Structure formats: C-alpha cells, structure tokens
Amino acid sequence: MPKRWEYWVYPELRKFDAADRGSALQKAKDAKFDGIEIMGMTLAVAFTVFLTRYSAAGFGLLERVGAALANLVVAIPLLLVLAGPFYVRRVRRGLRAQLEDRSR
C-alpha cells in the first residue's frame, strides 16, 4: 500500500483503484530509465562529485575518515535534490503508461 507522501509525489496514483495502487507503483518503479533520466542522473552524480572533492594531502587517518564522513553528509542530500527528480520522472512516466494501457 502506498504511503501518504507517494500520493503527493505521484498524483497519477490516485487514478488507480485502491487495491491496485501498490502493484501499479511497483510496476512503474520497474520501468526503464530513458535517455533524459540517465543523462540527468549522470550529470547530478558528476556535479556532486565536483562539489564534494577535497585534497587529503597531509591529512592523517582520522582526518581522512572525518573528511569522508563530512562529504557523505553533504553528498546524500545533494544527490536527493539533483538526481531525485529524474527518478520521480521515471516512476510518473511508468504510471502514465499504465493508465494509457488501461484506457485502451
């Protein structure tokens, strides 16, 4: 059963019967990424890597671990903001395709 936030992110989900929403969402998540989505996520990862790069020259082991953890704390939200919309786009596209197939 979809969670409350999924109805906000995927408004197409409301057009499915309540019993079918979970399977429709799972099927939409299995859709393949298209070229725009792959390119967008690739650019999002590249931009995140660019923003979180640092020089570890002269760092001790503890400082390196601390810098890596700090980068992780910065990189995760960046990826959610930059790459997340492409993931959402794929699922919404999958839901729309199911609705079109159902209407035929």
Steps between C-alpha positions, in 0.01 A plus 500: 500500500647839404596745769338842537798688348488279190159640407652849511804404292306276261153656452426251220480232770158626610356400161554131580262292709603488866574127479722544191708797614781302662553276200467794259766691690731199506452444127571869433821477705612214277483718187827560319669840520488701178786704355406826673481328839833322454671819384348701784608253765847477348534877514364504856761247613779683316398836651481344848848352458627839384350676802621249755858458380775586740872456529606256768869586470647528845193353672547233762282190507247651739479822298445302179218301657345821634522667159346196331211496748447873454489447123246225545280729708516761222474259205184314604271807511660634182424178316144498633444854373686468169433139394173437683278684250620270221403194705158654569464579129558134411239374746244760390565405137444134592172584672380702201589212265293262712206739494524528121516121463199464729293752302554313172 
